[in-house]
Amino acid sequence: MNILVTGGAGFIGANFLNLLVPRHPEHRFINVDALTYAANPASLDPIADRPNYAFARVDITDADAVQALFAEHEPDCVVHFAAESHVDRSILGPRQFVRTNIEGTFNLLEAARTRWAPGDGLFHHVSTDEVYGSLGPTGLFTEDTRYDPSSPYSASKAASDHLVRAYHRTFRLPVKITNCSNNYGPLQFPEKLIPLMILNCLERKPLPIYGEGTNVRDWLYVTDHCEAIWAVVERGAVGRTYNIGGHNEVRNIDVVDRLCETVAELTGQDVDGLLALKTYVKDRPGHDHRYAIDASRIGEELGWTPKETFETGLRKTVQWYLDHSEWVDKVRSGEYRNWLDANYGDRG
């Protein structure tokens, strides 16, 4: 099977490919990425020379390029990770989120529709729990929860979810959708909460916390998410949506406290000194208070359950950043952008 993986040089896509490519030599994986700011081909070094792995630098907002991609690689399956995903960036500049998350998804759906016979292929769409909006102090998001997005990011993802379902109902395109909670783990770009706090702890910089830090998120270790996606690809029902959660509801302030404790333990720093770095900043507009996932469907139907607790996943994450300072330095300095220009500058 030829599997097109969009956004495969990003955080979740790279973890997915690093996990699945060695495990499934019978499948050919084509990593499709525009190599924007949060993508890093160095994240794929462990599999770069595998015979069942290929890379294509393609911007999914380019409809002609997407059609050419399908013609060249003849995929049987699309696993669609590619997205602009940072909420703060969507507030500052929403246009790119509309282009990538809505128009890019549309271009992929159109290519699949025109190149696959009705009923053939599989389009797996990776989405977020943010499309459901904000929960009160109780309750969980289920697959039937009404959409109520709060940010340009979540609104663009909600629109792409609806497009995917519409192509299934109108054109009989085989689709599956997963909505996941907050991911964390290796290879995550430093703008996100957990890697930002880890690196700021290591450099004794302020730890900025929105509002009072009482916003609650359900945290999902990235390889648990990747295992869940593959379970849905292999065994999930066509046309079905599966929520994926980590069973780890934690307030943001408690995430920061645990990170300080874990960094202190693994580095020998004084934990009180790290905790003193916490700084409260003005809350962002439309900041949802609480997300929490009911992942019972994927557990009951496919037998998936997360392997990592928040404590074990957090420890693995901190240790990864401690062990991969070179990766972090290149991402932050822009050195790897020079590598991109040298290696892919004439392929875009």
C-alpha positions in Angstrom: 0.0 0.0 0.0 1.2 3.5 -0.9 0.5 5.8 2.1 0.7 9.6 1.6 1.5 11.3 4.9 0.9 15.1 4.8 2.8 17.2 7.3 5.3 14.4 7.9 8.1 16.7 8.8 6.1 18.3 11.6 5.8 17.1 15.2 3.1 14.4 15.1 3.7 13.4 11.5 7.4 12.8 12.1 6.7 10.7 15.2 4.1 8.8 13.1 6.6 8.1 10.3 9.5 7.2 12.7 7.2 4.7 14.4 5.5 3.1 11.4 8.1 3.1 8.6 10.4 0.6 10.2 7.5 -1.5 11.5 5.8 -1.9 8.1 8.3 -2.5 5.3 5.4 -3.9 3.2 3.9 -0.3 2.9 5.5 2.6 1.1 5.3 5.9 3.0 5.5 9.2 1.1 6.1 12.2 3.4 4.5 15.3 1.9 5.5 18.6 3.5 5.9 22.2 2.5 8.7 22.6 5.0 7.3 25.7 6.7 8.7 27.1 10.0 7.7 24.2 12.3 8.8 21.4 10.0 12.3 19.9 10.4 13.5 17.2 8.0 16.2 16.3 10.6 13.4 14.8 12.7 13.2 12.1 10.0 16.9 11.1 10.1 16.2 7.7 11.6 14.2 6.6 8.6 15.6 8.8 5.8 17.4 6.0 4.1 14.7 3.3 4.4 13.7 1.9 1.1 9.9 2.2 1.9 10.2 6.0 2.7 10.2 8.9 0.3 9.9 12.7 0.7 8.1 15.2 -1.5 8.2 18.9 -0.9 4.7 20.0 -1.8 2.5 22.8 -0.5 -1.0 21.4 -0.2 -2.5 24.8 -1.0 -1.2 24.3 -4.6 -3.9 22.4 -6.3 -1.9 21.5 -9.4 1.0 20.3 -7.3 -1.3 18.1 -5.2 -2.8 16.5 -8.4 0.7 15.9 -9.7 1.7 14.3 -6.4 -1.2 11.9 -6.7 -0.4 11.1 -10.3 3.3 10.3 -9.4 2.8 8.3 -6.3 -0.6 6.7 -6.8 -1.5 6.6 -3.1 -4.0 4.1 -1.7 -4.3 6.0 1.6 -3.8 9.5 2.8 -3.0 10.3 6.5 -3.6 14.0 6.7 -1.6 15.7 9.5 -0.7 18.9 7.6 -2.1 21.9 9.4 -1.3 25.3 10.8 -1.9 24.5 14.5 -0.7 27.2 16.8 -3.7 29.1 18.3 -1.8 32.3 19.1 -0.5 32.5 15.5 -4.1 32.0 14.2 -5.1 35.1 16.2 -2.3 37.2 14.8 -2.6 36.0 11.2 -5.6 33.8 10.5 -5.3 33.9 6.6 -2.7 31.1 6.5 -4.8 28.9 8.7 -7.8 29.2 6.3 -5.5 28.5 3.3 -3.7 25.5 4.7 -6.4 23.9 6.9 -9.4 24.5 4.7 -8.1 25.0 1.1 -5.3 22.5 1.6 -7.7 19.8 2.8 -10.0 20.6 -0.1 -7.2 20.1 -2.6 -6.3 16.7 -1.1 -9.9 15.6 -1.1 -10.3 16.7 -4.7 -7.2 14.8 -5.8 -8.5 11.7 -4.0 -12.0 12.0 -5.5 -10.7 12.4 -9.0 -8.1 9.7 -8.9 -9.9 7.0 -6.8 -12.9 5.1 -8.1 -15.9 5.5 -5.8 -15.4 3.4 -2.7 -11.6 3.0 -3.2 -8.8 4.3 -1.1 -8.9 5.8 2.4 -8.6 9.4 3.5 -7.8 9.6 7.2 -8.2 13.1 8.6 -6.4 14.1 11.8 -8.2 16.8 13.7 -8.4 18.3 17.2 -10.7 18.4 20.2 -10.6 22.2 19.9 -13.4 22.1 17.3 -15.8 21.3 20.2 -15.2 24.5 22.0 -14.9 24.9 25.8 -16.3 22.6 28.5 -17.5 23.6 32.0 -16.0 22.0 35.1 -17.7 18.7 34.3 -18.4 16.6 31.3 -16.5 15.1 28.3 -16.3 15.6 24.6 -17.8 12.7 22.7 -17.9 12.1 19.0 -21.4 13.5 19.0 -20.6 16.8 20.8 -21.7 19.9 18.8 -19.0 21.9 17.2 -18.4 25.3 18.8 -14.9 26.5 17.8 -13.5 29.6 19.5 -10.3 30.6 17.6 -9.5 31.0 13.9 -7.4 27.8 14.2 -10.2 25.7 15.6 -12.7 27.2 13.2 -10.5 26.3 10.3 -10.1 22.7 11.6 -13.9 22.4 12.1 -14.4 23.5 8.5 -12.0 20.9 7.3 -13.7 18.2 9.3 -17.0 19.1 7.7 -15.5 19.0 4.2 -14.1 15.5 4.8 -17.5 14.3 6.0 -19.2 16.0 3.0 -17.0 14.2 0.5 -17.8 10.9 2.2 -21.6 11.5 2.0 -21.6 13.2 -1.5 -18.9 11.3 -3.4 -18.6 8.1 -1.4 -15.0 8.8 -0.6 -13.9 6.4 2.2 -12.9 8.6 5.1 -12.1 8.3 8.8 -11.6 11.2 11.3 -9.8 11.4 14.6 -10.1 14.3 17.0 -7.3 14.3 19.6 -6.4 16.1 22.8 -3.2 18.1 23.4 -0.1 16.2 22.2 3.3 16.4 23.8 6.6 14.6 23.4 9.8 14.4 21.3 10.3 16.7 18.3 7.7 19.3 19.2 8.5 22.8 18.1 9.5 25.1 21.0 6.6 27.5 20.6 4.2 25.0 22.3 3.6 25.0 26.1 5.6 21.9 27.3 8.8 22.3 25.2 8.8 26.1 25.8 8.6 25.6 29.6 11.3 22.9 29.5 13.7 25.0 27.5 13.0 28.1 29.6 13.7 26.1 32.8 17.0 25.0 31.4 17.9 28.6 30.5 16.5 30.1 33.6 14.1 32.3 31.6 10.6 33.4 32.8 7.9 30.8 32.5 4.9 32.7 31.0 1.5 31.4 32.1 -1.8 32.8 30.6 -4.3 34.3 33.1 -4.2 32.4 36.4 -3.1 29.1 34.8 -6.4 27.4 35.6 -7.2 26.3 32.0 -7.5 22.5 31.8 -6.2 20.3 29.0 -6.2 16.5 28.4 -2.6 15.6 27.6 -1.7 12.8 25.1 1.8 11.5 24.6 2.5 11.7 20.9 3.4 8.0 20.3 0.2 7.0 22.0 -1.6 9.2 19.5 0.3 7.7 16.6 -0.6 4.2 17.7 -4.2 5.2 17.9 -4.2 6.7 14.4 -2.7 3.5 13.0 -5.4 1.4 14.8 -8.1 3.5 13.1 -6.4 3.3 9.7 -6.2 -0.5 10.0 -9.4 -1.4 11.8 -11.6 1.7 12.2 -15.0 1.8 10.5 -15.2 3.9 7.3 -17.2 7.1 7.8 -16.6 7.0 11.6 -15.1 9.5 13.9 -12.9 8.5 16.9 -11.9 10.8 19.8 -8.4 10.1 21.1 -7.5 11.3 24.6 -4.7 10.7 27.1 -6.9 10.4 30.2 -4.7 13.1 31.7 -6.7 16.3 32.6 -4.2 18.8 34.1 -4.4 22.6 34.7 -1.8 24.6 32.9 -0.3 25.8 36.2 0.1 22.2 37.4 1.8 21.3 34.1 4.3 24.0 34.7 4.9 22.9 38.3 5.4 19.3 37.3 7.8 20.3 34.6 9.8 22.4 37.1 10.0 19.4 39.4 11.0 17.0 36.6 13.6 19.3 35.2 15.0 19.9 38.7 15.2 16.1 39.3 16.9 15.3 36.0 19.4 18.2 36.0 20.1 18.7 39.7 18.7 22.3 39.7 16.9 23.8 42.6 13.2 23.3 42.1 12.3 26.4 44.1 14.4 28.5 41.9 12.6 27.1 38.8 9.2 27.6 40.4 10.2 31.2 41.0 10.5 31.8 37.3 6.7 31.5 36.8 5.2 34.7 35.4 1.5 35.4 34.8 0.7 37.2 31.6 -2.5 38.6 30.1 -4.8 35.8 28.9 -5.2 35.3 25.1 -8.6 36.2 23.4 -11.1 33.3 23.3 -9.0 31.0 25.5 -11.2 27.9 26.1 -11.3 27.0 29.7 -11.4 23.2 29.6 -11.0 20.3 27.2 -11.6 16.7 28.1 -12.0 13.7 25.8 -14.2 10.6 26.1 -12.1 8.1 24.3 -14.3 5.1 25.1 -15.3 4.5 21.5 -11.8 3.8 20.3 -11.1 1.7 23.3 -14.3 -0.4 23.0 -14.2 -0.8 19.2 -10.4 -1.0 18.5 -8.9 -1.9 21.8 -6.7 1.2 22.0 -5.7 2.7 25.3 -2.8 5.1 26.1 0.4 3.5 27.4 1.9 6.6 29.0 0.6 8.3 32.1 1.3 12.1 32.3 4.1 11.4 34.7 5.9 8.9 32.5 5.3 10.8 29.3 6.5 14.1 30.9 9.7 12.5 32.2 10.4 11.0 28.7 9.8 14.3 27.1 12.1 16.3 29.4 14.8 13.6 29.0 14.5 13.8 25.2 15.0 17.6 25.2 18.0 17.2 27.5 19.5 14.6 25.1 18.8 16.5 21.9 20.2 20.0 22.5 21.6 20.0 19.0 18.2 19.5 17.5 16.8 22.3 19.6 19.7 24.7 18.8 19.3 24.2 15.1 15.5 24.8 15.2 15.9 27.9 17.2 18.9 29.4 15.4 17.5 28.8 11.9 20.6 26.7 11.0 18.4 24.0 9.7 16.7 26.5 7.4 20.0 26.9 5.6 20.2 23.1 5.3 16.7 23.2 3.7 17.7 25.9 1.2 20.8 23.9 0.2 19.0 20.6 -0.1 15.5 21.5 -1.2 15.8 25.1 -2.5 15.2 24.1 -6.1 12.5 21.5 -5.4 9.7 23.8 -4.1 
